[in-house]
Amino acid sequence: MTDTSLQNDGLLRRILRAAAGPLGMVLALGALVLFFAFTTEHFLTLVNLRTIANQIPTLLIVGVGMTFVLVAGGIDLSVGSVLALSSAVLGACMTQTSMPLAAAMLAALATGLACGAVNGFLVARWRTPSFIVTLGVLEAARGGAYLVTNSQTQYIGARIERIAETSLLGFSLPFAVALAVVIAGHVTLTRTRFGRHLAATGYNEEVGRLCGIATRRIQFAVFALCGALTGLAAIVHTARLSAADPNAGTGFELEAIAAVVIGGTSLTGGRGSVLRTVLGVLIIAVLGSGLAQAGVQEPAKRLITGMVIVAAVLLDRFRKQKSDA
């Protein structure tokens, strides 16, 4: 290989590393904001920014759980349906049994945790591919949501609205909760033994097992955690809408995976960052809001979002190939 080829290869590595890194993501997010600010009339208005801020807590919370699952080498396709089922349980507890809010919230959390535990048990104990397991739970949970609500939206009203309307240190309560989840997730992934064992499990499960890591427990734990966080996100989602909709979360699993992958978490496991997931969530939210402000129809919005996801996956693949070379 000539000196010029070596120099070009080294330059390509640096470009890919920068593009896939936090700085590249921040620049991409800034470029999106500037683009929509100049091409639409209402993107930078307080109303629109508040709408984005109210929408992202649900995706942020689930994104943290999805980050843990992907780092461990798995994938969870059931989060959208689990969100709907947890929301349905919350709505049924409050409208059909007049259960207190705190107890209904615990029921929603328990529902999410139970679904995640089922995913984790089948993946870890029976060595079943997470794609297949969570696809089955996706269908089962959606059916459960329809059964619990009798296929009708459960309107809850003011008793649940106060969660979304409560402020904490100038932030809405859901946003503050999402921020706390992000901080806890970041610290766990980067500063604890569990985080190190999690990355080792995703990078090479067999090597991790030979090193004394309880890889099956790690896998069970991350799916259970993702389920519990999805239950928490269901509470936030229900509070924002003041209702439990059995159709809630349709396609949400793809949105959560997209945000995590755009954030640089590897689909093959072993590498990921909660903070980058936050940037991925912001990119998804800004892109969706900006396209809506520009009057782009839903089919075109999905096409553009899909192209962004594919680009993120290809960028991660090229970056990994160059780093391994």
C-alpha positions in Angstrom: 0.0 0.0 0.0 1.4 3.4 -1.0 2.0 6.3 1.4 -0.9 8.2 -0.2 -3.2 5.3 0.3 -2.2 5.0 4.0 -2.7 8.7 4.5 -6.2 8.5 2.9 -7.1 5.5 4.9 -6.0 7.3 8.1 -8.0 10.4 7.1 -11.1 8.2 6.5 -10.8 6.6 9.9 -10.6 10.0 11.6 -13.6 11.3 9.6 -15.7 8.2 10.5 -14.6 8.4 14.1 -15.6 12.1 14.3 -18.9 11.6 12.5 -19.9 8.7 14.8 -18.7 10.4 17.9 -20.5 12.8 20.2 -19.1 15.9 18.4 -20.4 14.7 15.1 -23.8 14.0 16.6 -24.0 17.4 18.2 -23.1 19.0 14.9 -25.7 17.0 13.1 -28.3 18.0 15.7 -27.3 21.7 15.4 -27.5 21.4 11.6 -31.0 20.0 11.8 -32.2 22.8 14.1 -30.7 25.5 11.9 -32.2 23.9 8.8 -35.7 23.7 10.2 -35.4 27.2 11.8 -34.8 28.7 8.4 -37.2 26.6 6.4 -40.2 26.7 8.7 -42.0 29.5 10.5 -42.8 28.0 13.8 -40.0 25.5 14.6 -38.2 27.7 17.1 -41.4 28.9 18.8 -41.9 28.3 22.5 -45.0 26.2 21.8 -43.1 23.8 19.5 -40.1 23.5 21.7 -42.4 22.8 24.7 -44.2 20.1 22.6 -40.8 18.4 21.8 -39.8 18.6 25.5 -43.1 17.0 26.5 -42.7 14.2 23.9 -39.1 13.1 24.5 -39.4 11.7 28.2 -41.2 8.6 27.0 -38.6 7.8 24.3 -35.7 8.8 26.7 -36.8 6.4 29.4 -37.3 3.5 27.0 -34.1 4.4 25.1 -32.0 3.9 28.3 -33.5 0.4 28.7 -32.9 -0.4 25.0 -29.3 0.8 25.3 -28.7 -1.8 28.0 -30.3 -4.5 26.0 -28.3 -3.8 22.8 -25.0 -3.5 24.7 -25.7 -6.9 26.1 -26.0 -8.2 22.6 -29.9 -8.5 22.5 -32.8 -6.6 21.0 -36.3 -5.9 22.4 -39.0 -5.6 19.8 -41.8 -5.7 22.4 -41.4 -2.3 24.1 -44.2 -0.6 22.1 -46.8 -3.3 23.0 -45.5 -3.5 26.6 -46.0 0.2 26.9 -49.6 -0.2 25.6 -50.3 -3.1 28.0 -48.8 -1.2 31.0 -50.8 1.9 30.1 -53.9 -0.3 29.8 -53.4 -1.8 33.2 -52.9 1.7 34.7 -56.1 2.9 33.0 -58.1 -0.1 34.0 -57.0 0.1 37.7 -58.1 3.8 37.8 -61.3 3.6 35.9 -62.7 0.1 36.5 -61.6 -0.5 40.1 -61.1 3.1 41.4 -57.6 2.1 42.6 -55.5 5.0 44.1 -53.0 6.6 41.7 -49.9 5.2 43.5 -51.2 1.7 43.5 -52.2 1.9 39.8 -48.7 3.2 39.0 -47.2 0.3 40.8 -49.4 -2.1 38.8 -48.2 -0.5 35.6 -44.5 -0.8 36.6 -45.1 -4.4 37.7 -46.7 -5.2 34.3 -43.7 -3.8 32.4 -41.3 -5.7 34.7 -43.2 -8.9 34.3 -43.1 -8.7 30.5 -39.4 -7.9 30.6 -38.7 -10.8 33.0 -40.5 -13.2 30.6 -38.3 -11.9 27.8 -35.2 -12.2 29.9 -36.0 -15.7 31.2 -36.7 -17.1 27.7 -33.5 -15.6 26.3 -31.2 -16.4 29.2 -32.6 -19.8 30.3 -33.6 -21.4 27.0 -31.0 -19.6 24.8 -33.8 -18.4 22.5 -32.9 -15.6 20.1 -34.1 -12.3 21.6 -35.5 -11.3 18.2 -37.9 -14.2 18.2 -38.8 -14.0 21.9 -39.6 -10.3 21.9 -41.5 -10.6 18.7 -43.8 -13.1 20.3 -44.2 -10.9 23.4 -44.9 -8.0 21.1 -48.0 -9.8 19.8 -49.0 -11.2 23.2 -48.8 -7.8 25.0 -50.7 -6.0 22.3 -53.5 -8.6 22.6 -53.4 -8.2 26.3 -53.8 -4.4 26.0 -56.9 -5.0 23.8 -58.4 -7.5 26.3 -57.8 -5.2 29.4 -59.4 -2.2 27.7 -62.0 -4.1 25.7 -60.4 -2.5 22.7 -61.5 1.0 23.8 -59.6 4.0 25.0 -59.8 4.5 28.8 -60.2 8.2 29.6 -58.8 8.9 33.0 -58.7 12.7 33.3 -57.4 15.0 36.0 -56.2 12.2 38.3 -53.4 11.3 35.9 -53.0 14.7 34.3 -51.4 16.1 37.4 -48.3 14.0 36.8 -47.6 15.7 33.5 -48.6 19.1 34.8 -46.3 19.0 37.9 -43.1 20.9 37.8 -39.8 20.1 39.6 -37.0 22.8 39.7 -38.5 24.4 36.6 -38.8 21.1 34.6 -41.9 19.1 34.1 -42.0 16.0 36.4 -41.8 13.6 33.4 -38.8 15.4 32.1 -37.1 15.4 35.5 -37.8 11.7 35.9 -36.4 11.0 32.4 -33.3 13.0 33.3 -32.8 11.0 36.5 -33.1 7.7 34.6 -30.5 9.0 32.1 -28.1 9.9 34.9 -28.6 6.6 36.7 -28.2 4.6 33.4 -25.0 6.5 32.5 -23.4 5.9 35.9 -24.4 2.2 35.9 -23.1 1.6 32.4 -19.8 3.5 32.9 -18.9 3.3 36.6 -20.1 0.0 38.0 -19.1 -3.6 37.8 -22.5 -4.5 36.3 -21.8 -2.1 33.4 -18.4 -3.7 32.7 -19.9 -7.2 32.9 -22.7 -6.0 30.6 -20.3 -4.8 27.9 -18.2 -8.0 28.2 -21.3 -10.1 27.8 -22.3 -8.3 24.7 -18.8 -8.3 23.2 -18.3 -12.0 23.6 -20.6 -14.0 25.8 -18.5 -17.2 25.8 -15.3 -15.3 26.8 -17.3 -13.5 29.5 -18.6 -16.7 30.9 -15.1 -18.2 31.0 -13.9 -15.1 32.9 -16.5 -15.8 35.6 -19.2 -13.4 34.5 -22.8 -14.6 35.1 -23.8 -13.8 31.6 -27.2 -15.4 31.9 -28.1 -13.3 34.9 -26.8 -10.2 33.0 -29.1 -11.0 30.1 -32.1 -11.6 32.4 -31.4 -8.4 34.3 -31.2 -6.1 31.2 -34.5 -7.4 29.7 -36.3 -7.1 33.1 -34.8 -3.5 33.5 -36.0 -2.6 30.0 -39.5 -3.9 30.8 -39.6 -1.9 34.1 -38.5 1.3 32.3 -41.1 0.7 29.7 -43.7 0.5 32.4 -42.4 3.8 33.8 -42.6 5.3 30.3 -46.2 4.1 30.0 -47.1 6.1 33.1 -45.5 9.2 31.6 -47.2 8.6 28.2 -50.6 8.0 29.8 -50.3 11.2 31.9 -49.5 13.3 28.8 -52.6 12.0 27.0 -54.8 11.7 30.1 -55.9 8.3 28.7 -54.9 4.7 28.1 -55.1 3.8 24.5 -54.7 0.1 23.5 -53.1 1.3 20.2 -50.5 3.3 22.0 -46.9 2.5 21.1 -47.5 1.1 17.7 -44.2 1.2 16.0 -42.6 2.6 19.1 -40.0 -0.2 19.3 -38.6 0.9 15.9 -38.3 4.5 17.1 -36.6 3.4 20.3 -34.1 1.2 18.4 -33.5 4.0 15.9 -32.7 6.5 18.6 -30.2 4.1 20.3 -28.6 3.1 17.0 -28.3 6.7 15.8 -26.6 7.3 19.2 -23.9 4.9 18.2 -24.8 1.8 20.2 -23.6 -1.2 18.3 -26.3 -3.7 17.1 -23.8 -6.5 17.6 -23.4 -5.7 21.3 -20.5 -4.7 23.6 -20.5 -1.0 23.0 -23.0 1.8 23.7 -23.6 5.0 25.6 -26.6 6.4 27.4 -25.5 10.0 26.8 -25.3 9.3 23.0 -28.7 7.7 23.2 -30.0 11.1 24.5 -28.5 12.8 21.4 -30.1 10.1 19.2 -33.5 10.8 20.9 -33.1 14.5 20.3 -32.2 14.0 16.6 -35.3 11.8 16.1 -37.5 14.3 17.9 -36.1 17.3 16.0 -36.3 15.5 12.7 -39.9 14.4 13.3 -41.1 17.8 14.5 -39.2 19.7 11.8 -40.7 17.5 9.0 -44.2 18.0 10.5 -43.6 21.7 10.6 -42.5 21.6 6.9 -45.7 19.9 6.0 -44.1 16.6 4.9 -46.7 13.8 4.7 -46.4 10.7 6.9 -45.1 8.4 4.1 -42.3 10.8 3.2 -41.5 11.3 6.9 -41.1 7.6 7.4 -39.0 7.3 4.3 -36.6 10.0 5.5 -36.4 8.7 9.0 -35.7 5.2 7.7 -32.9 6.6 5.5 -31.4 8.3 8.5 -31.4 5.0 10.5 -29.8 3.1 7.6 -27.1 5.8 7.4 -26.4 5.5 11.1 -26.1 1.7 10.8 -23.8 1.9 7.8 -21.7 4.6 9.6 -21.4 2.3 12.6 -20.4 -0.6 10.4 -17.7 1.3 8.5 -16.4 2.8 11.8 -16.1 -0.7 13.3 -14.4 -2.2 10.2 -11.8 0.6 10.2 -11.2 0.3 13.9 -10.7 -3.4 13.6 -8.4 -3.1 10.6 
